[in-house]
């Protein structure tokens, strides 16, 4: 899961600071999600899935299909 959120961010040429600001948190706090040091709360998963237009299942590694279904 942690590699996926890093890859999604890097694919869009965004920094950890960019994403942290969008989430309303510190860069250090967000960094701990990418490294797996801290688990990602459900509310943050929802925001990330919406931001990247992908499914939470994809972020969690439950599917390799990034497309979000409506």
PyMOL Python script that loads the backbone (N, CA, C, O; Angstrom):
from pymol import cmd

cmd.read_pdbstr("""\
ATOM      1  N   UNK A   1       0.833  -1.199   0.000  1.00  0.00           N
ATOM      2  CA  UNK A   1       0.000   0.000   0.000  1.00  0.00           C
ATOM      3  C   UNK A   1       0.866   1.247   0.000  1.00  0.00           C
ATOM      4  O   UNK A   1       0.588   2.205  -0.721  1.00  0.00           O
ATOM      5  N   UNK A   2       1.911   1.233   0.805  1.00  0.00           N
ATOM      6  CA  UNK A   2       2.713   2.442   0.963  1.00  0.00           C
ATOM      7  C   UNK A   2       3.446   2.796  -0.322  1.00  0.00           C
ATOM      8  O   UNK A   2       3.597   3.972  -0.653  1.00  0.00           O
ATOM      9  N   UNK A   3       3.898   1.783  -1.041  1.00  0.00           N
ATOM     10  CA  UNK A   3       4.574   2.036  -2.311  1.00  0.00           C
ATOM     11  C   UNK A   3       3.599   2.651  -3.320  1.00  0.00           C
ATOM     12  O   UNK A   3       3.980   3.502  -4.123  1.00  0.00           O
ATOM     13  N   UNK A   4       2.371   2.221  -3.271  1.00  0.00           N
ATOM     14  CA  UNK A   4       1.385   2.745  -4.225  1.00  0.00           C
ATOM     15  C   UNK A   4       1.140   4.236  -4.035  1.00  0.00           C
ATOM     16  O   UNK A   4       1.069   4.978  -5.014  1.00  0.00           O
ATOM     17  N   UNK A   5       1.012   4.681  -2.799  1.00  0.00           N
ATOM     18  CA  UNK A   5       0.751   6.114  -2.631  1.00  0.00           C
ATOM     19  C   UNK A   5       1.982   6.928  -3.011  1.00  0.00           C
ATOM     20  O   UNK A   5       1.849   8.051  -3.498  1.00  0.00           O
ATOM     21  N   UNK A   6       3.167   6.388  -2.797  1.00  0.00           N
ATOM     22  CA  UNK A   6       4.385   7.083  -3.222  1.00  0.00           C
ATOM     23  C   UNK A   6       4.458   7.129  -4.754  1.00  0.00           C
ATOM     24  O   UNK A   6       4.749   8.174  -5.336  1.00  0.00           O
ATOM     25  N   UNK A   7       4.190   5.987  -5.400  1.00  0.00           N
ATOM     26  CA  UNK A   7       4.236   5.938  -6.861  1.00  0.00           C
ATOM     27  C   UNK A   7       3.213   6.873  -7.492  1.00  0.00           C
ATOM     28  O   UNK A   7       3.522   7.565  -8.462  1.00  0.00           O
ATOM     29  N   UNK A   8       2.005   6.902  -6.952  1.00  0.00           N
ATOM     30  CA  UNK A   8       0.981   7.803  -7.488  1.00  0.00           C
ATOM     31  C   UNK A   8       1.426   9.262  -7.375  1.00  0.00           C
ATOM     32  O   UNK A   8       1.241  10.053  -8.300  1.00  0.00           O
ATOM     33  N   UNK A   9       2.007   9.600  -6.241  1.00  0.00           N
ATOM     34  CA  UNK A   9       2.484  10.978  -6.029  1.00  0.00           C
ATOM     35  C   UNK A   9       3.614  11.317  -6.999  1.00  0.00           C
ATOM     36  O   UNK A   9       3.602  12.371  -7.635  1.00  0.00           O
ATOM     37  N   UNK A  10       4.583  10.421  -7.105  1.00  0.00           N
ATOM     38  CA  UNK A  10       5.739  10.673  -7.972  1.00  0.00           C
ATOM     39  C   UNK A  10       5.346  10.706  -9.442  1.00  0.00           C
ATOM     40  O   UNK A  10       5.911  11.487 -10.208  1.00  0.00           O
ATOM     41  N   UNK A  11       4.386   9.871  -9.855  1.00  0.00           N
ATOM     42  CA  UNK A  11       3.916   9.868 -11.245  1.00  0.00           C
ATOM     43  C   UNK A  11       3.336  11.216 -11.642  1.00  0.00           C
ATOM     44  O   UNK A  11       3.319  11.566 -12.822  1.00  0.00           O
ATOM     45  N   UNK A  12       2.867  11.959 -10.674  1.00  0.00           N
ATOM     46  CA  UNK A  12       2.283  13.282 -10.934  1.00  0.00           C
ATOM     47  C   UNK A  12       3.249  14.419 -10.613  1.00  0.00           C
ATOM     48  O   UNK A  12       2.867  15.589 -10.593  1.00  0.00           O
ATOM     49  N   UNK A  13       4.498  14.058 -10.364  1.00  0.00           N
ATOM     50  CA  UNK A  13       5.544  15.048 -10.046  1.00  0.00           C
ATOM     51  C   UNK A  13       5.154  15.940  -8.868  1.00  0.00           C
ATOM     52  O   UNK A  13       5.388  17.149  -8.884  1.00  0.00           O
ATOM     53  N   UNK A  14       4.561  15.329  -7.857  1.00  0.00           N
ATOM     54  CA  UNK A  14       4.193  16.063  -6.651  1.00  0.00           C
ATOM     55  C   UNK A  14       5.164  15.724  -5.525  1.00  0.00           C
ATOM     56  O   UNK A  14       5.762  14.648  -5.512  1.00  0.00           O
ATOM     57  N   UNK A  15       5.311  16.640  -4.595  1.00  0.00           N
ATOM     58  CA  UNK A  15       6.159  16.396  -3.434  1.00  0.00           C
ATOM     59  C   UNK A  15       5.298  15.920  -2.268  1.00  0.00           C
ATOM     60  O   UNK A  15       4.073  16.040  -2.287  1.00  0.00           O
ATOM     61  N   UNK A  16       5.959  15.382  -1.265  1.00  0.00           N
ATOM     62  CA  UNK A  16       5.236  15.015  -0.055  1.00  0.00           C
ATOM     63  C   UNK A  16       4.581  16.250   0.555  1.00  0.00           C
ATOM     64  O   UNK A  16       3.483  16.169   1.104  1.00  0.00           O
ATOM     65  N   UNK A  17       5.248  17.373   0.458  1.00  0.00           N
ATOM     66  CA  UNK A  17       4.686  18.619   0.985  1.00  0.00           C
ATOM     67  C   UNK A  17       3.402  19.003   0.267  1.00  0.00           C
ATOM     68  O   UNK A  17       2.453  19.471   0.896  1.00  0.00           O
ATOM     69  N   UNK A  18       3.366  18.804  -1.061  1.00  0.00           N
ATOM     70  CA  UNK A  18       2.150  19.100  -1.826  1.00  0.00           C
ATOM     71  C   UNK A  18       0.969  18.282  -1.312  1.00  0.00           C
ATOM     72  O   UNK A  18      -0.115  18.817  -1.080  1.00  0.00           O
ATOM     73  N   UNK A  19       1.189  16.990  -1.139  1.00  0.00           N
ATOM     74  CA  UNK A  19       0.112  16.101  -0.698  1.00  0.00           C
ATOM     75  C   UNK A  19      -0.265  16.399   0.742  1.00  0.00           C
ATOM     76  O   UNK A  19      -1.446  16.424   1.087  1.00  0.00           O
ATOM     77  N   UNK A  20       0.733  16.624   1.581  1.00  0.00           N
ATOM     78  CA  UNK A  20       0.459  16.936   2.988  1.00  0.00           C
ATOM     79  C   UNK A  20      -0.405  18.186   3.103  1.00  0.00           C
ATOM     80  O   UNK A  20      -1.336  18.232   3.907  1.00  0.00           O
ATOM     81  N   UNK A  21      -0.099  19.185   2.310  1.00  0.00           N
ATOM     82  CA  UNK A  21      -0.884  20.431   2.343  1.00  0.00           C
ATOM     83  C   UNK A  21      -2.329  20.163   1.924  1.00  0.00           C
ATOM     84  O   UNK A  21      -3.266  20.673   2.539  1.00  0.00           O
ATOM     85  N   UNK A  22      -2.501  19.359   0.875  1.00  0.00           N
ATOM     86  CA  UNK A  22      -3.844  19.021   0.413  1.00  0.00           C
ATOM     87  C   UNK A  22      -4.619  18.271   1.501  1.00  0.00           C
ATOM     88  O   UNK A  22      -5.832  18.432   1.631  1.00  0.00           O
ATOM     89  N   UNK A  23      -3.909  17.457   2.276  1.00  0.00           N
ATOM     90  CA  UNK A  23      -4.544  16.683   3.345  1.00  0.00           C
ATOM     91  C   UNK A  23      -4.674  17.463   4.645  1.00  0.00           C
ATOM     92  O   UNK A  23      -5.332  17.003   5.579  1.00  0.00           O
ATOM     93  N   UNK A  24      -4.050  18.646   4.716  1.00  0.00           N
ATOM     94  CA  UNK A  24      -4.114  19.460   5.923  1.00  0.00           C
ATOM     95  C   UNK A  24      -3.265  18.916   7.049  1.00  0.00           C
ATOM     96  O   UNK A  24      -3.666  18.937   8.213  1.00  0.00           O
ATOM     97  N   UNK A  25      -2.086  18.427   6.695  1.00  0.00           N
ATOM     98  CA  UNK A  25      -1.202  17.859   7.705  1.00  0.00           C
ATOM     99  C   UNK A  25       0.244  18.240   7.405  1.00  0.00           C
ATOM    100  O   UNK A  25       0.523  18.898   6.403  1.00  0.00           O
ATOM    101  N   UNK A  26       1.156  17.827   8.268  1.00  0.00           N
ATOM    102  CA  UNK A  26       2.569  18.138   8.059  1.00  0.00           C
ATOM    103  C   UNK A  26       3.192  17.165   7.059  1.00  0.00           C
ATOM    104  O   UNK A  26       2.696  16.056   6.859  1.00  0.00           O
ATOM    105  N   UNK A  27       4.276  17.598   6.443  1.00  0.00           N
ATOM    106  CA  UNK A  27       5.011  16.738   5.520  1.00  0.00           C
ATOM    107  C   UNK A  27       5.561  15.529   6.260  1.00  0.00           C
ATOM    108  O   UNK A  27       5.560  14.422   5.720  1.00  0.00           O
ATOM    109  N   UNK A  28       6.023  15.721   7.472  1.00  0.00           N
ATOM    110  CA  UNK A  28       6.567  14.625   8.274  1.00  0.00           C
ATOM    111  C   UNK A  28       5.499  13.573   8.551  1.00  0.00           C
ATOM    112  O   UNK A  28       5.758  12.373   8.455  1.00  0.00           O
ATOM    113  N   UNK A  29       4.307  14.028   8.893  1.00  0.00           N
ATOM    114  CA  UNK A  29       3.198  13.105   9.144  1.00  0.00           C
ATOM    115  C   UNK A  29       2.854  12.300   7.911  1.00  0.00           C
ATOM    116  O   UNK A  29       2.638  11.090   7.990  1.00  0.00           O
ATOM    117  N   UNK A  30       2.801  12.973   6.764  1.00  0.00           N
ATOM    118  CA  UNK A  30       2.503  12.269   5.518  1.00  0.00           C
ATOM    119  C   UNK A  30       3.620  11.298   5.159  1.00  0.00           C
ATOM    120  O   UNK A  30       3.355  10.189   4.697  1.00  0.00           O
ATOM    121  N   UNK A  31       4.847  11.702   5.366  1.00  0.00           N
ATOM    122  CA  UNK A  31       5.993  10.852   5.066  1.00  0.00           C
ATOM    123  C   UNK A  31       5.902   9.518   5.801  1.00  0.00           C
ATOM    124  O   UNK A  31       6.286   8.480   5.263  1.00  0.00           O
ATOM    125  N   UNK A  32       5.400   9.550   7.011  1.00  0.00           N
ATOM    126  CA  UNK A  32       5.275   8.321   7.805  1.00  0.00           C
ATOM    127  C   UNK A  32       4.249   7.360   7.206  1.00  0.00           C
ATOM    128  O   UNK A  32       4.329   6.154   7.445  1.00  0.00           O
ATOM    129  N   UNK A  33       3.297   7.863   6.442  1.00  0.00           N
ATOM    130  CA  UNK A  33       2.372   6.988   5.725  1.00  0.00           C
ATOM    131  C   UNK A  33       3.104   6.282   4.587  1.00  0.00           C
ATOM    132  O   UNK A  33       2.946   5.077   4.392  1.00  0.00           O
ATOM    133  N   UNK A  34       3.906   7.039   3.837  1.00  0.00           N
ATOM    134  CA  UNK A  34       4.614   6.456   2.698  1.00  0.00           C
ATOM    135  C   UNK A  34       5.655   5.426   3.125  1.00  0.00           C
ATOM    136  O   UNK A  34       5.905   4.465   2.397  1.00  0.00           O
ATOM    137  N   UNK A  35       6.253   5.609   4.274  1.00  0.00           N
ATOM    138  CA  UNK A  35       7.268   4.659   4.736  1.00  0.00           C
ATOM    139  C   UNK A  35       6.660   3.491   5.495  1.00  0.00           C
ATOM    140  O   UNK A  35       7.354   2.516   5.784  1.00  0.00           O
ATOM    141  N   UNK A  36       5.383   3.572   5.820  1.00  0.00           N
ATOM    142  CA  UNK A  36       4.729   2.514   6.562  1.00  0.00           C
ATOM    143  C   UNK A  36       4.919   2.615   8.061  1.00  0.00           C
ATOM    144  O   UNK A  36       4.515   1.727   8.811  1.00  0.00           O
ATOM    145  N   UNK A  37       5.537   3.701   8.490  1.00  0.00           N
ATOM    146  CA  UNK A  37       5.745   3.898   9.927  1.00  0.00           C
ATOM    147  C   UNK A  37       4.420   4.077  10.663  1.00  0.00           C
ATOM    148  O   UNK A  37       4.262   3.618  11.794  1.00  0.00           O
ATOM    149  N   UNK A  38       3.470   4.749  10.012  1.00  0.00           N
ATOM    150  CA  UNK A  38       2.123   4.939  10.575  1.00  0.00           C
ATOM    151  C   UNK A  38       1.096   4.366   9.611  1.00  0.00           C
ATOM    152  O   UNK A  38       1.239   4.486   8.394  1.00  0.00           O
ATOM    153  N   UNK A  39       0.057   3.742  10.163  1.00  0.00           N
ATOM    154  CA  UNK A  39      -1.064   3.296   9.336  1.00  0.00           C
ATOM    155  C   UNK A  39      -1.841   4.520   8.861  1.00  0.00           C
ATOM    156  O   UNK A  39      -1.881   5.552   9.531  1.00  0.00           O
ATOM    157  N   UNK A  40      -2.451   4.380   7.700  1.00  0.00           N
ATOM    158  CA  UNK A  40      -3.201   5.494   7.125  1.00  0.00           C
ATOM    159  C   UNK A  40      -4.647   5.416   7.605  1.00  0.00           C
ATOM    160  O   UNK A  40      -5.315   4.406   7.383  1.00  0.00           O
ATOM    161  N   UNK A  41      -5.139   6.468   8.262  1.00  0.00           N
ATOM    162  CA  UNK A  41      -6.537   6.470   8.715  1.00  0.00           C
ATOM    163  C   UNK A  41      -7.509   6.426   7.529  1.00  0.00           C
ATOM    164  O   UNK A  41      -7.185   6.865   6.425  1.00  0.00           O
ATOM    165  N   UNK A  42      -8.678   5.901   7.776  1.00  0.00           N
ATOM    166  CA  UNK A  42      -9.695   5.769   6.733  1.00  0.00           C
ATOM    167  C   UNK A  42     -10.000   7.106   6.063  1.00  0.00           C
ATOM    168  O   UNK A  42     -10.139   7.163   4.841  1.00  0.00           O
ATOM    169  N   UNK A  43     -10.105   8.169   6.835  1.00  0.00           N
ATOM    170  CA  UNK A  43     -10.430   9.474   6.242  1.00  0.00           C
ATOM    171  C   UNK A  43      -9.352   9.920   5.260  1.00  0.00           C
ATOM    172  O   UNK A  43      -9.661  10.533   4.239  1.00  0.00           O
ATOM    173  N   UNK A  44      -8.098   9.618   5.559  1.00  0.00           N
ATOM    174  CA  UNK A  44      -6.994   9.979   4.662  1.00  0.00           C
ATOM    175  C   UNK A  44      -7.030   9.094   3.424  1.00  0.00           C
ATOM    176  O   UNK A  44      -6.786   9.579   2.319  1.00  0.00           O
ATOM    177  N   UNK A  45      -7.329   7.811   3.582  1.00  0.00           N
ATOM    178  CA  UNK A  45      -7.449   6.913   2.425  1.00  0.00           C
ATOM    179  C   UNK A  45      -8.523   7.411   1.461  1.00  0.00           C
ATOM    180  O   UNK A  45      -8.337   7.398   0.245  1.00  0.00           O
ATOM    181  N   UNK A  46      -9.636   7.845   2.015  1.00  0.00           N
ATOM    182  CA  UNK A  46     -10.723   8.357   1.179  1.00  0.00           C
ATOM    183  C   UNK A  46     -10.261   9.591   0.412  1.00  0.00           C
ATOM    184  O   UNK A  46     -10.507   9.705  -0.789  1.00  0.00           O
ATOM    185  N   UNK A  47      -9.598  10.510   1.098  1.00  0.00           N
ATOM    186  CA  UNK A  47      -9.115  11.723   0.429  1.00  0.00           C
ATOM    187  C   UNK A  47      -8.107  11.396  -0.654  1.00  0.00           C
ATOM    188  O   UNK A  47      -8.151  11.981  -1.737  1.00  0.00           O
ATOM    189  N   UNK A  48      -7.194  10.465  -0.378  1.00  0.00           N
ATOM    190  CA  UNK A  48      -6.186  10.086  -1.377  1.00  0.00           C
ATOM    191  C   UNK A  48      -6.835   9.410  -2.585  1.00  0.00           C
ATOM    192  O   UNK A  48      -6.466   9.693  -3.725  1.00  0.00           O
ATOM    193  N   UNK A  49      -7.793   8.525  -2.343  1.00  0.00           N
ATOM    194  CA  UNK A  49      -8.477   7.850  -3.445  1.00  0.00           C
ATOM    195  C   UNK A  49      -9.214   8.864  -4.322  1.00  0.00           C
ATOM    196  O   UNK A  49      -9.182   8.762  -5.548  1.00  0.00           O
ATOM    197  N   UNK A  50      -9.867   9.825  -3.708  1.00  0.00           N
ATOM    198  CA  UNK A  50     -10.560  10.858  -4.490  1.00  0.00           C
ATOM    199  C   UNK A  50      -9.571  11.727  -5.253  1.00  0.00           C
ATOM    200  O   UNK A  50      -9.779  12.035  -6.427  1.00  0.00           O
ATOM    201  N   UNK A  51      -8.499  12.117  -4.584  1.00  0.00           N
ATOM    202  CA  UNK A  51      -7.499  12.973  -5.214  1.00  0.00           C
ATOM    203  C   UNK A  51      -6.873  12.295  -6.429  1.00  0.00           C
ATOM    204  O   UNK A  51      -6.715  12.922  -7.477  1.00  0.00           O
ATOM    205  N   UNK A  52      -6.516  11.023  -6.295  1.00  0.00           N
ATOM    206  CA  UNK A  52      -5.871  10.292  -7.389  1.00  0.00           C
ATOM    207  C   UNK A  52      -6.867   9.614  -8.321  1.00  0.00           C
ATOM    208  O   UNK A  52      -6.475   8.960  -9.287  1.00  0.00           O
ATOM    209  N   UNK A  53      -8.160   9.772  -8.028  1.00  0.00           N
ATOM    210  CA  UNK A  53      -9.229   9.176  -8.827  1.00  0.00           C
ATOM    211  C   UNK A  53      -9.002   7.667  -8.979  1.00  0.00           C
ATOM    212  O   UNK A  53      -9.021   7.125 -10.084  1.00  0.00           O
ATOM    213  N   UNK A  54      -8.793   7.023  -7.860  1.00  0.00           N
ATOM    214  CA  UNK A  54      -8.592   5.588  -7.837  1.00  0.00           C
ATOM    215  C   UNK A  54      -9.418   4.994  -6.707  1.00  0.00           C
ATOM    216  O   UNK A  54     -10.053   5.723  -5.946  1.00  0.00           O
ATOM    217  N   UNK A  55      -9.410   3.690  -6.599  1.00  0.00           N
ATOM    218  CA  UNK A  55     -10.193   3.051  -5.537  1.00  0.00           C
ATOM    219  C   UNK A  55      -9.341   2.858  -4.289  1.00  0.00           C
ATOM    220  O   UNK A  55      -8.113   2.801  -4.354  1.00  0.00           O
ATOM    221  N   UNK A  56     -10.010   2.762  -3.175  1.00  0.00           N
ATOM    222  CA  UNK A  56      -9.324   2.452  -1.929  1.00  0.00           C
ATOM    223  C   UNK A  56      -8.745   1.037  -2.014  1.00  0.00           C
ATOM    224  O   UNK A  56      -7.669   0.770  -1.479  1.00  0.00           O
ATOM    225  N   UNK A  57      -9.460   0.135  -2.687  1.00  0.00           N
ATOM    226  CA  UNK A  57      -8.930  -1.221  -2.875  1.00  0.00           C
ATOM    227  C   UNK A  57      -7.575  -1.194  -3.574  1.00  0.00           C
ATOM    228  O   UNK A  57      -6.675  -1.958  -3.228  1.00  0.00           O
ATOM    229  N   UNK A  58      -7.437  -0.314  -4.552  1.00  0.00           N
ATOM    230  CA  UNK A  58      -6.150  -0.192  -5.238  1.00  0.00           C
ATOM    231  C   UNK A  58      -5.079   0.322  -4.278  1.00  0.00           C
ATOM    232  O   UNK A  58      -3.971  -0.213  -4.241  1.00  0.00           O
ATOM    233  N   UNK A  59      -5.400   1.347  -3.509  1.00  0.00           N
ATOM    234  CA  UNK A  59      -4.439   1.889  -2.554  1.00  0.00           C
ATOM    235  C   UNK A  59      -4.014   0.835  -1.540  1.00  0.00           C
ATOM    236  O   UNK A  59      -2.859   0.813  -1.114  1.00  0.00           O
ATOM    237  N   UNK A  60      -4.943  -0.041  -1.150  1.00  0.00           N
ATOM    238  CA  UNK A  60      -4.675  -1.067  -0.150  1.00  0.00           C
ATOM    239  C   UNK A  60      -4.037  -2.325  -0.738  1.00  0.00           C
ATOM    240  O   UNK A  60      -3.696  -3.252  -0.005  1.00  0.00           O
ATOM    241  N   UNK A  61      -3.877  -2.355  -2.062  1.00  0.00           N
ATOM    242  CA  UNK A  61      -3.256  -3.513  -2.697  1.00  0.00           C
ATOM    243  C   UNK A  61      -4.187  -4.698  -2.880  1.00  0.00           C
ATOM    244  O   UNK A  61      -3.728  -5.821  -3.087  1.00  0.00           O
ATOM    245  N   UNK A  62      -5.499  -4.459  -2.805  1.00  0.00           N
ATOM    246  CA  UNK A  62      -6.474  -5.531  -2.970  1.00  0.00           C
ATOM    247  C   UNK A  62      -6.793  -5.796  -4.427  1.00  0.00           C
ATOM    248  O   UNK A  62      -7.390  -6.820  -4.762  1.00  0.00           O
ATOM    249  N   UNK A  63      -6.397  -4.878  -5.295  1.00  0.00           N
ATOM    250  CA  UNK A  63      -6.573  -5.034  -6.740  1.00  0.00           C
ATOM    251  C   UNK A  63      -5.424  -4.319  -7.428  1.00  0.00           C
ATOM    252  O   UNK A  63      -4.826  -3.393  -6.881  1.00  0.00           O
ATOM    253  N   UNK A  64      -5.129  -4.766  -8.634  1.00  0.00           N
ATOM    254  CA  UNK A  64      -4.107  -4.083  -9.423  1.00  0.00           C
ATOM    255  C   UNK A  64      -4.740  -3.159 -10.455  1.00  0.00           C
ATOM    256  O   UNK A  64      -4.045  -2.579 -11.289  1.00  0.00           O
ATOM    257  N   UNK A  65      -6.050  -3.027 -10.394  1.00  0.00           N
ATOM    258  CA  UNK A  65      -6.779  -2.145 -11.306  1.00  0.00           C
ATOM    259  C   UNK A  65      -6.990  -0.811 -10.599  1.00  0.00           C
ATOM    260  O   UNK A  65      -7.761  -0.727  -9.643  1.00  0.00           O
ATOM    261  N   UNK A  66      -6.299   0.240 -11.073  1.00  0.00           N
ATOM    262  CA  UNK A  66      -6.390   1.528 -10.379  1.00  0.00           C
ATOM    263  C   UNK A  66      -7.705   2.270 -10.597  1.00  0.00           C
ATOM    264  O   UNK A  66      -8.009   3.209  -9.862  1.00  0.00           O
ATOM    265  N   UNK A  67      -8.486   1.865 -11.592  1.00  0.00           N
ATOM    266  CA  UNK A  67      -9.704   2.590 -11.923  1.00  0.00           C
ATOM    267  C   UNK A  67     -10.697   2.569 -10.777  1.00  0.00           C
ATOM    268  O   UNK A  67     -10.891   1.549 -10.115  1.00  0.00           O
ATOM    269  N   UNK A  68     -11.301   3.682 -10.563  1.00  0.00           N
ATOM    270  CA  UNK A  68     -12.329   3.810  -9.534  1.00  0.00           C
ATOM    271  C   UNK A  68     -13.693   3.568 -10.170  1.00  0.00           C
ATOM    272  O   UNK A  68     -14.005   4.135 -11.217  1.00  0.00           O
ATOM    273  N   UNK A  69     -14.493   2.734  -9.544  1.00  0.00           N
ATOM    274  CA  UNK A  69     -15.821   2.421 -10.052  1.00  0.00           C
ATOM    275  C   UNK A  69     -16.859   3.299  -9.387  1.00  0.00           C
ATOM    276  O   UNK A  69     -16.762   3.614  -8.201  1.00  0.00           O
ATOM    277  N   UNK A  70     -17.844   3.685 -10.159  1.00  0.00           N
ATOM    278  CA  UNK A  70     -18.906   4.549  -9.652  1.00  0.00           C
ATOM    279  C   UNK A  70     -20.194   3.804  -9.540  1.00  0.00           C
ATOM    280  O   UNK A  70     -21.204   4.375  -9.127  1.00  0.00           O
TER     281      UNK A  70
END
""", "prot")
cmd.dss("prot")
cmd.show_as("cartoon", "prot")
cmd.util.cbc("prot")
cmd.orient("prot")
